Amino acid sequence: MQQTFYLDSEEEISSVIDRLNKSMAGDNYFVVPKRALFLQSIVNLKLLKREADKVEKKVFIVTQDEIGSSMAERSGIEVLNNIDEIAFSQEQDDFVEESDDEKNDDYREMPISLVSEDVSKSNRLSGVGSNEFYDSLTGSALQASQKSLVPEKKVDRQIPVSLDVDQKNSFRKKINNSSQDMVRFRADQKQNSQSPERKLDPGKVQSIERMFTASEKGNVSKNLQQAPTGREKRIKKVIFSFVILCLGAFIFTASYLFLPSAKIMIIPNISKEKIDRNFIASVDSTQESSEEKIAARVISIDVDLSLSYEIKSSGSMIGKKSHGTVVIYNEYDSSPQTLVATTRLETEDGKIFRLVKNVIVPGTMNVSGEIKPGAVSADVIADQAGADFNIDQTKFTIPGFKDGPKYDKFYAKSSEPMSGGSSEGESSNGGKISQSDIDNAKQKTEAAIKEKIDKKIKEELSFEEIVLPQAEKITLLKSFANARIGDLVDSFEYTVTASVQVLAFSENDVKNKIQNSLNDSAVSQNVKIDVIKIEYGTSDVDFEKNTLDLRIHAETLTTPIIETESIKNELLGKTDDQLTTILRKYPTIKNASIEFSPSFVTRIPQYSKRVVVEIGSENSENQ
């Protein structure tokens, strides 16, 4: 047993459930139009399914709404496409109950009035819930109901659903075929079973008529809307003009507010001051010491320098000194022995040669149990000019060790003859060494060694370390020439050996000490103080205690701290003249300039991101 319900598009779930509860049938079909309120929520469908399960009834949804069909299937409710499927199901049920004798009877014609009524209702209900139902229900259904009925023994209950070509003609043909089949089947059913004639429920008819009425009203309203009047055209033109005007005003306002930009350069009122400070640099101090002390370190180095000086010729014919190379041996002990320049070497016949430079003779060495003397090569020059000093290979002794244990243990040998000596009367490019030559060589060599000392000290200094001239202690250990006054030579060498001791300290430590002493006052005055220059006055050094008293003259730069954001917010939307008036209220501002972009703009933008405020310096002001 089954029952069909026709729902209105505005019907709610509570009404649908109430119909289900009142139904006496086991199978309940709900015919729902497209976009019905009932199908818009899956919750409604799940509630219907749950209520049907409670009362043990089956629920079917008949609709052409694809979204509603999908949600119904997800909720577990079976979905039918059109009303024909319901009719086909009902006819199958009735046909099963018929007897075999009734099936063999011929079909008989029914009164046209009765048939036409059933056919009309059947055709009117065919395709309920589909798009074609509202568009294709025309007079063709009535014409089909008035055609003559031809009885047939076989009933074709398959009614086509889809439309192939011309929608209107195809649907009319479908209505004719369907109405004839339904009339024949119902006539046979009425004659054989003598069951009461099936009539549509008046409620169903009213529901279908409401659907037709709503559809027709909708079509009429659409047609009216598709034909705008002249007044509507004028309204559209006015609206379009108003939109264009608003758009232009918006573009102009946006261009005025957002496109212009301004750059404000503020020159703060900067002041310079000079201050004096005293500090003590000591090797015992560290960076964390008190404000009056800074760390220092001692640097000690030894430096030697030898320079060669030429003797100008006097124009007279003088002799030259012989010179050559010897090897000096040490058989005394394993300790090295230093021999200074001008050390005398004497031949067996009494001729004296002198060392040109300082040499260090190595000590003895033990080689495989055998003691071997130390040896070193050295250049020598004859003590006097003359060709008789051009001697062959020979052995030399050192007169300086005479009458001592080293005399026999230190000696020299020449491997080649001495050469270059000439007697007086022969031509010579040199001359005699004078006292002025020695003094001049000494002065120049000591000045040169001072430059070499400064270079060595810089190599020893670390980053930011400095050495004041007052903190240097230079001791000359040796200062001599390798020739004597009156010697006839082309050139001679002057040698200076010095020892240097300095106290070095970091200038950055001095700057930080001064900066720290100024920070407290800077915070209280809301300014920034920078040390820009440091000069050192007279300083006292004590190399015994390794301390240095520093007198410092510093120059500071005081810059007021300006809140650029607050000033920018105050200047937004102001003109160039108003800018001057506002900035006069700030004593910390010396001057200001403004640059507009584009150049024709005379007002600072209201949009803060289009305004830049920078703090410049006196240099930028001059530029």
NUKEKE-460177 format. One record per residue (C-alpha): z, y, x; residue in three letters. Coordinates in steps of 0.1 Angstrom, whole numbers, plus 2048, in hexadecimal, padded with zeros to 3 digits. Each point is the difference from the previous one (the first is absolute). Layout:
N
ZYXALA ...
END
This chain:
623
800800800MET 7F682380EGLN 8038247F6GLN 7ED81F80CTHR 80F823805PHE 7EC820804TYR 812819815LEU 7FC8267FFASP 7F9812821SER 8218137FDGLU 8157E27F5GLU 81F7F9816GLU 80E7E080DILE 81D8007E8SER 7E87FE7E3SER 7EC7E4810VAL 81F7EB806ILE 80B8067DCASP 7DF7F27F4ARG 8047E2816LEU 8227F87F3ASN 7F58037DBLYS 7E27EA806SER 8027DC7F2MET 7E27F3815ALA 8037EE822GLY 7E181280EASP 8008267FEASN 7E2814809TYR 804826807PHE 7DF8147FFVAL 80581E816VAL 7E781D805PRO 7F880E822LYS 819818810ARG 81B7F77E6ALA 82380C808LEU 80C7DC7FEPHE 7EA7F481DLEU 80881D818GLN 8207EF80ESER 8057DD80DILE 8248027F6VAL 7F58017DBASN 7EB7E0805LEU 81D7EE812LYS 8178097E4LEU 7E87F27E6LEU 7FC7E0815LYS 8267FC802ARG 8058057DBGLU 7E47E77F8ALA 8107E6817ASP 8228067EELYS 7F27F97DEVAL 7E87E480DGLU 7E08117F6LYS 7DF805812LYS 7F2822805VAL 7DC80A805PHE 7F2822809ILE 7DD8097F4VAL 7F381F812THR 7E380E815GLN 818815816ASP 7FB7F2823GLU 82080E80EILE 8147F57E2GLY 7F17DD802SER 8097FE825SER 8248097F9MET 8027E97E2ALA 7F47E2815GLU 81980981BARG 81B8007E5SER 7F67DD7F6GLY 7EF8097DFILE 7DE7F17F8GLU 7E481A7FBVAL 7E17FE7E9LEU 7E2817803ASN 7F88057DBASN 8087F77DCILE 7E57E57FEASP 8147E9816GLU 81C8027E7ILE 7E97F87E3ALA 7F17E3813PHE 8227F2807SER 80A8037DBGLN 7E07EF7F4GLU 8067E3818GLN 8237FB7F2ASP 7F38007DCASP 7E47E9808PHE 8177E680EVAL 8127FD7DFGLU 7E17F97EBGLU 7F97DC7F4SER 7E17EC80AASP 7F38017DCASP 8008257FFGLU 7ED802821LYS 7E37ED7F1ASN 7FB8187E2ASP 7E4819801ASP 807824804TYR 7FF8147E0ARG 7F98247FCGLU 81D8187F9MET 7FE81E7EAPRO 7F181D813ILE 81C8177F6SER 81B7E980FLEU 7EC7F881FVAL 7F7824806SER 82480A7FFGLU 80A7E5819ASP 7E2807816VAL 806825800SER 8247FB80ALYS 7F77E681ASER 7E581780FASN 81781E7FFARG 81A7ED813LEU 7E87F1819SER 80580F823GLY 8218117F8VAL 80E80E821GLY 7DE804811SER 7EC81F807ASN 7E37F47EAGLU 8167FC7E2PHE 8028267FATYR 7DC80880AASP 7EC7E47F0SER 80F7FB7DDLEU 7E480E7EBTHR 7EE7F87E0GLY 7F17E180FSER 81F7ED7F7ALA 7FC8087DBLEU 7DB7F7802GLN 8087DF810ALA 8197F87E4SER 7E58047E5GLN 7E77E780FLYS 7FA7DF7EFSER 8167E380CLEU 7F07E080CVAL 8177E2801PRO 8017EC820GLU 8137E0809LYS 80880A823LYS 814820808VAL 7FB812821ASP 821811806ARG 7F780E823GLN 7FB8267FCILE 7F281381DPRO 81781A810VAL 7EC81281ASER 7E28177F9LEU 7E17FB815ASP 7E581B7F9VAL 7FF8197E5ASP 8248047F5GLN 7F980C7DDLYS 7E57E67F6ASN 8137E4811SER 8208087EFPHE 7EF8027DEARG 7F17DE805LYS 8227F280ALYS 80F80E7E0ILE 7E57F07EAASN 8037DE811ASN 826801800SER 80280B7DBSER 7E87E57F5GLN 8137E4812ASP 82180C7F3MET 7F48027DCVAL 7F17DD802ARG 81E7F180FPHE 8188117E8ARG 7EA7F67E2ALA 8017DB80BASP 825803806GLN 80780F7DELYS 7EA7E67EDGLN 80E7E1811ASN 824808805SER 8038167E1GLN 819814815SER 8078247F6PRO 7E881A80EGLU 80C811820ARG 8058257FDLYS 80A81981ALEU 82380E800ASP 7FF8247F2PRO 81580B81EGLY 7E57F3817LYS 7E68147EEVAL 814820801GLN 8067FB825SER 7DB7FB807ILE 7F781F7EBGLU 819815813ARG 7EE7F4820MET 7DE80A7F2PHE 80D8227F4THR 810808823ALA 7DF7F6811SER 7EB8157E9GLU 81681E805LYS 7FF7FB825GLY 7DA7FF800ASN 7FE81F7EBVAL 818813816SER 7EC7F581FLYS 7E080C7F0ASN 8108227F8LEU 80C803823GLN 7DE7F880EGLN 7F181E7EEALA 81281F80DPRO 7FC8207EDTHR 7F782280EGLY 82480C7FFARG 80A7E2815GLU 7E5809819LYS 80D823803ARG 8247F3805ILE 7F37E981CLYS 7EF81D811LYS 8208157FEVAL 8157E380EILE 7E77FA81CPHE 800825809SER 8268017FFPHE 8017E2818VAL 7E8810818ILE 8148207FFLEU 8217EE807CYS 7F07EC81CLEU 7F3820810GLY 8228107FDALA 8117E180FPHE 7E780181EILE 806825805PHE 8267FC7FFTHR 7FF7E2817ALA 7EA812818SER 81881E800TYR 81F7EB804LEU 7F67E4817PHE 7E180A814LEU 80D81F812PRO 8177FC81DSER 815817816ALA 80E7FD823LYS 81E816808ILE 80A805824MET 82480C805ILE 80A810821ILE 8267FC804PRO 81681B810ASN 8047F0822ILE 81780E81ASER 8057F9825LYS 821800813GLU 80C7FB824LYS 81F7ED808ILE 8127F5820ASP 8117DF806ARG 8127EF81DASN 7FF7DB807PHE 80C7E881BILE 7E87E580BALA 8137E3810SER 7F87DC809VAL 8207F67EEASP 7F580F7DFSER 7EB7F07E4THR 7EC80B7E3GLN 81E7FC7E9GLU 816816816SER 80F8217F4SER 7EA81D7F7GLU 804810822GLU 7F67E1815LYS 7DF7EF805ILE 7F67E1814ALA 7F1803823ALA 7F57E881BARG 7FC801826VAL 7DF7F9811ILE 7FF7FA825SER 7E07FB814ILE 7F4802825ASP 7DE810808VAL 7ED803821ASP 7E0813808LEU 7EA80481ESER 7E581A803LEU 7E580581BSER 7F982280FTYR 7E3809817GLU 80381681FILE 7E681A803LYS 7ED802821SER 80881C817SER 7DD80080FGLY 80C7F6823SER 7F87DF811MET 81E7EA7FCILE 8087DB802GLY 8067E67E5LYS 81B7E57FBLYS 7F87DC802SER 80A7EA7E1HIS 7FF7DC7F5GLY 8137E47EETHR 81D7EB80BVAL 8157E37F1VAL 826805802ILE 8167E1802TYR 8247FA7F7ASN 8127E3811GLU 82380F7FCTYR 80B7F37DEASP 7F57F97DDSER 8078247F4SER 7E38187FDPRO 7FF81F817GLN 7F28227F6THR 7EE81481BLEU 7F88247F7VAL 7E0812808ALA 7FE80E824THR 8157E380DTHR 7F67FB824ARG 7EE7E180ELEU 7FE7FD826GLU 7E87ED815THR 80A7EE820GLU 7F181C815ASP 81481B7EDGLY 7E680D7E7LYS 80F80B7DFILE 7F07FA7DEPHE 81080A7DFARG 8007F17DCLEU 7EB8137E8VAL 8147F67E1LYS 8217EF7F7ASN 7FF7DA802VAL 8197E57F6ILE 8007E3818VAL 8097DF7EDPRO 81D7EA80DGLY 7FC7DE810THR 7F57E27EBMET 8097DB801ASN 7E07EC7FDVAL 8067DA802SER 81F804815GLY 7EE818818GLU 80B825802ILE 7E28177FELYS 802826806PRO 7F78187E4GLY 7E1815807ALA 7EF81F7F2VAL 7E0813809SER 803826807ALA 7E981D80BASP 80A811821VAL 7F4820812ILE 80380A824ALA 81C818808ASP 7E8815815GLN 7DB807801ALA 7EB7F181BGLY 7E77E4806ALA 81A7ED815ASP 8117F67DFPHE 7E27EB7F6ASN 8117E180DILE 7F87DB7FBASP 8147E77ECGLN 82580180BTHR 8247FC7F7LYS 81781C7F4PHE 826805801THR 8158177EAILE 813819816PRO 8178087E3GLY 8107DE803PHE 805802826LYS 8227F580CASP 8057EE7DFGLY 7FD7DC7F4PRO 7E18087ECLYS 7EC80D81ETYR 7F47DE80AASP 7FD7F37DDLYS 7E981B7F2PHE 7DE805810TYR 7DC8077F8ALA 7DE7F380ALYS 7DD80F7FDSER 7E47E87F8SER 7E4819807GLU 7FD81C81BPRO 80B8247F7MET 7E48197FCSER 7F88247F8GLY 81281181DGLY 7F081C814SER 80B81681CSER 802826800GLU 7DF811804GLY 7EE7E87E8GLU 7F580C7DESER 8197FD7E3SER 8018097DBASN 8268027FEGLY 81A815811GLY 824804809LYS 81B7FD7E5ILE 81381F7FBSER 8228087EFGLN 7ED8107E3SER 7EC7E07FBASP 8207EC7FDILE 8118197E9ASP 7E28037EAASN 7FD7DA7FDALA 8257FD7F8LYS 7FD81A7E4GLN 7E27F17F0LYS 80D7DC802THR 8228097F1GLU 7EE8127E3ALA 7E97E27FBALA 81D7E87FFILE 8118167E5LYS 7E17FA7EAGLU 8017DB808LYS 8258007F6ILE 7F98107DFASP 7E47E77F9LYS 8177E3808LYS 81C80E7EAILE 7E88037E2LYS 7F67DC805GLU 8257F67FEGLU 8088157E0LEU 8007F07DESER 7F28107E0PHE 80E8237F9GLU 815800820GLU 7FF820815ILE 80F80B822VAL 809824806LEU 7F980F823PRO 825806804GLN 8077DB7FAALA 7EC7F581FGLU 80F7F8822LYS 7E77FA81CILE 80B7F5822THR 7E780081DLEU 8077E2815LEU 7E580481ALYS 7E781C809SER 7EB7FD820PHE 7DE801810ALA 7F07E5814ASN 7F781881CALA 81381A814ARG 7F9824807ILE 7E680481BGLY 7EF7DF7FAASP 7DA800802LEU 7F57EE7E0VAL 7E68037E5ASP 8197FB7E4SER 8247F57FAPHE 8157F37E3GLU 81F80E7F2TYR 8187E87EDTHR 81C8087E7VAL 8187E77F1THR 81780B7E3ALA 81A7F27E8SER 80180E7DDVAL 81C7FF7E5GLN 7FC80F7DDVAL 8138027DFLEU 7E87F97E2ALA 8088057DBPHE 7ED7FE7DFSER 7F58217F2GLU 7FF7EF7DDASN 8257FB803ASP 805825806VAL 7EA8097E2LYS 8137E77E9ASN 82280E80BLYS 7F58237F7ILE 7F07F47E0GLN 81F7EE7F5ASN 81581E806SER 7EA8157E9LEU 7FC7E77E3ASN 8218087EFASP 7F78257FDSER 7DD7F87F5ALA 80C7EB7E3VAL 81881B7F4SER 7E481A802GLN 7E67EA7F0ASN 7E980481EVAL 7EF7EB81ALYS 808809825ILE 7E97F281BASP 804804826VAL 7DE80C80CILE 80780A824LYS 8197F781BILE 805812821GLU 8187F781CTYR 815819812GLY 8137FD821THR 80F7DD803SER 81B7F3817ASP 7FD7DD80EVAL 81A7EA810ASP 7F17E1811PHE 8227F3809GLU 80A7FE7DBLYS 7DC7FC7F4ASN 80481C7E7THR 7EA81D7F6LEU 80C81F7EDASP 7E380D7EALEU 7FC8237F2ARG 7E67FF7E4ILE 7EE81C7EEHIS 7F07F37E0ALA 7EA80F7E5GLU 8027F47DCTHR 7EA8047E1LEU 8128047DFTHR 7EA7F77E1THR 80E8037DDPRO 7FD7E27E9ILE 7EA8097E2ILE 7FF7EB7E0GLU 7DA7FE7FBTHR 8027EC7DFGLU 8168197EESER 7EB81D80CILE 7E07EE7F5LYS 80E7FA7DDASN 80A8247FDGLU 7DD80C80ALEU 7EC7E97E8LEU 7E98157EAGLY 808821812LYS 7E681980ETHR 7FD80C823ASP 8148207F8ASP 81C7EC7F0GLN 8017EA81FLEU 80A81D816THR 81B80B7E7THR 80F7DD7FFILE 8007FA825LEU 812821807ARG 81F7F17F2LYS 8027E881DTYR 80D810820PRO 7F77E1814THR 7DB8067FAILE 7EF818817LYS 7DD7FF7F2ASN 7E97EA7EAALA 7DB7FC7F9SER 7ED7EE7E4ILE 7DE7F0800GLU 7EF7F97DEPHE 7E57E67FASER 7E88097F2PRO 80282380DSER 7FC8127DFPHE 8217F27F3VAL 81C819800THR 81C7EC7F1ARG 8147E380EILE 7F97E07EBPRO 81A7F37E8GLN 7FB7DD80CTYR 8187FB81ESER 7EA7E6811LYS 7E581A804ARG 817817814VAL 80A7FA825VAL 81C813811VAL 8027FE825GLU 81780F81AILE 7EE81181DGLY 80A80F821SER 7FA822810GLU 7E27F2812ASN 7F07F77DFSER 8078237F3GLU 7EE80F81EASN 7E37E97FAGLN 
END
